[in-house]
């Protein structure tokens, strides 16, 4: 079985690298940034000049691209070369409705499709320890699980096509609200002479303990906003959440507030920084 991978960004690069190292068959790769393709070719991948060329040579076609329009573009390009026996896995975080639309187009060719967005950030991608939420048929999920295990250690089947993305959006929306709570209360603590590390230790003693704070306290203490997951990516996700909530008739005032924080962070020019840099919005920096 040969695998194709399109989209070698911050996460995709490390995810694909794990496939190259762990998979016995060939791995065909493409990205518009040639240097990224060359880097993976240097460790054993087969460089391609387009998404279509990747799809023409693989049995399993994986995408990890930034936005809904990028997924649409890639799958529009490869639809003519898809056929029965192939499986497409879109690991991008996009609108669930767009993913369902793509899945229907793919399935008309006889190929299978699952959405499999990931959680956690760059260090977990490097270590092959991502969380992966899957939407698709039981059969496709079971067939693709060994490949997903190259990249992640916690994999859960959420239901039919699109449901993996619904769960990813719910996850990232919850993180944005937890993050906003951490930003506001740690800033209040700091104004009263309690530094972030002492604050984090005290939080861990009670019911407010959370993974986000545990993973970001040191970076926040150092004011180190090196990007593991960018503000612009989370900005996209929180807006997808509000769009989904609107479609479903669900009120999410907490998420509306998180969206306002992310909108302001972009206006402040923080988009490329790690998403923990949203604390600058609360601090008024």
N, C-alpha and C positions, 0 to 999 in steps of 0.2 A: 504493500500500500504506500503510495506516494502522497505527500501533503504539500499544499500550497499555502502561503501566508502573505497577505497584502496589508500593509500598514505597520511601519516599523518605527513608531514614535516612542515616547518615554516608556510606555508599558509594552507595546507590541514588540519592540526590539528584544527585551528580556524574555518575553513569553516565547517568541520564536527561537531564541537561542536555546532555551530548554528543550524545545522539540528537536532541534538539530542534534543536540547532545544525547538525547534519550531514544530517538526513533531510528529504527534500522533502515527504513526506506529513504528515498530522496526527499529533500525539502526545497521547493521552488519558492523564490521570494521576489517581491516587488514593492517599491516605494518611490514616490516622485523625487525624493532626496537620494541621489545616486550613491553618496558616501555611506548611507545606511545599508544599502544593498551590498555594496562592496565589503563592508565590515562583516556581514554575515556570510558572504561568499568566502571570505578568508578563513572561516571556521567550518566550512563544508556545505553551505547552502548552494543552490543553483540559481544564479542571477537571471532575472527576466526583465524584459523591457516594457511590460504592460500587465495589467490584471488579466486580460484575456489570455496572454501567453502562459501565465501561471495556471489558469483554469484548464487550458488545453492539455496540460501535462500532469495533472494530479487527480487523485481519487477523492480527497477531502480538501475542500477549499475554505480557508479561514480568513476572515477580515477583522481588522482592529483599527477602525478609522474614527475621526473625531465627531462627525455630526450626521444627522439623518440624510442630508443632501449628498454627503460623501458615500454613504452606504447605497443610496439610490443609484448614484452614478456608477459605482463599481458593478453592482448587480445588473444594471441595464447593459453594461458592456459585455458581461460574460454570459448572459442568458442564452445567446445563440449557440454556445459551445457546451452547455450543460446537457446531461443525459442520464438515463436510468443507471443506477449503480453509484452515482456520485452523491456526496453529502456536502452541503454548505453550512458553515458555522459562523454566524456573525457575533463577534464578541464585543462589538462597539456598544456604547451607551447612547441610544437614540430613542425617538418617540416610539412607544409600543405599537401604535397604529401603523406607523411606517414599516416597522418590522413585520407585522402581519401581512401588510400589502406585499412586501418583498417575498415573504414565505410562500404566498399564493402563486406569485409569478414563477418562483423556482420550482415549485411542485408540479406546475403544468408541463415542465420539461421532462418529468419523470425522476428528477433528482430529489433528495431529501433536504430539509432545512431545520436548523435549530438556532434559537437565540441563546447566547451564553455569556452575558456580561459578567464582569469580574468586580470584586471588592478587595479592599486593601490597596497599598500603593507600591511604589518602585522597589523597595527592599523585598517585599513579598514576591513580586514578579521575578526578581533576580533569583530568589531562593526556591522558586517553584511552589510557593505556599499561598497562592491566591485562594479566595473564596469564589465559587462560580455558581451562578443561578441559571438554570436551564429551562427553556420553554420549547416544547416540541413533543412528538409522539414518544411513547414508552420505548418503542423499538429503536428509534433514532438515538434517543438518550443512552440506552444500554450499549449500542454499537459504538458511539463516540466517547463514552466515558473513559476508556483507556487513554485516548488522546488528550482529553481534558486533564487527566491526572498527570500528564507531563508538566502542566502549568500550575495546577492547584491541588490542594489537599482536602479542602472542604467543598464538596460538590453536591448540590441538591436540585432535584427535579421539581419544578414549581407547577407544572401543568402544560397546557397546550401552547402553541406558538404565541409569543408576546408576553407570557406570564413571567419568564425570567427577567425581562426588562421591567415589568411592573414592580417586581420585588426589588430590583436594583434601584429604581427611582425612589421607592419607599425607604430603602436603606439610606441612600444619600441625603434624602430630605430629613430623616431623623438625625443623621450626623450633623447636618447644618444647624438644626435647632439645639442639639447638645452643645455644639461648638459655640453658638451664640450665647448660651447660658454660661459656658466657661469664660468666654471673653468678657461678658458684663460683670460677673461676680468676682473674677480674678482682678479685674481693673478696680472694682470697688474695694477689694481687700488691699490692693497695692496702695490706694489712696489713704488707707489707714495703717500703713507700715508693715503689711504682711506680704512677703515676696512670693513669687509663683511656686517655688519649690516647697516652701512651708505650707502654702495654701493647698497644693496637690497632696501632700502627706496628710493634712487634716481632712481633706475631702475623702480620702481613701478609708478613713475610719467609719464613715457613715454610709447612708443609702444613696448618696449622690456620686459615688465612685463610678468612673466610666473609662472605657478603653481609649477614647480620644484624648482625654487629659493625660492618662498614663503614657501614651505614645508621644505626646507633643510637649510635655512640661519642660524637658531639657532644652528643646529648640526655642520655646517661648522665653525661657530664662536667659538664653544667650542672644535672643533676638535674631536667631538664624532662620531665615525664610527660604533656604535652599529648597527647590521644588521637588517634592515627591508626588504631589497631586496639586495641580495648579488652580488658582482662583477662577480662571476663565473656564476650566472644565467643570468645576462645581457650579459655577454660574449657569452654564448650559443645563446642568442636571436639575437645579432647583426650579428653573423655568419650565422644563419638561414636566416636573411634578405639578406645578400650578395648572398647566394646560390639561394634564390628565385629570386633576381634581375637578376642573371646570367641566370636562367631558362627562364626568361621573356624577356631577351635582354635589360634590363634597366640599364643605367649608374647611379651610385650613389657615386660620388667622396667624398661627405661629409660623407657618412656612411663608406666609406673605411678608412677615417681618424679616425672616432670613433672606428673602429675595431682595428686600430693600437694602440690606447690608451688602449683599453681593453686587447689586447695581452700583452702589456708592463706591465699593472697592474698585470696580472697573473704571469709574470716573476719576478715581484717584491715581490711575495708572498702575495698579497692582496686579493686573491680570496674569502676568507670567510668574509671579511669586507663589510660594506654597500657600495652600488655602488657610493655613493657620495665621497668615498675615492679615486676615480679616480683623484681628484684634486691633489693628491700627485704626479701623473705622470707629470702633468704640472709644479708643483713646483720643480720637480727634487729631491724629498725627498728620 
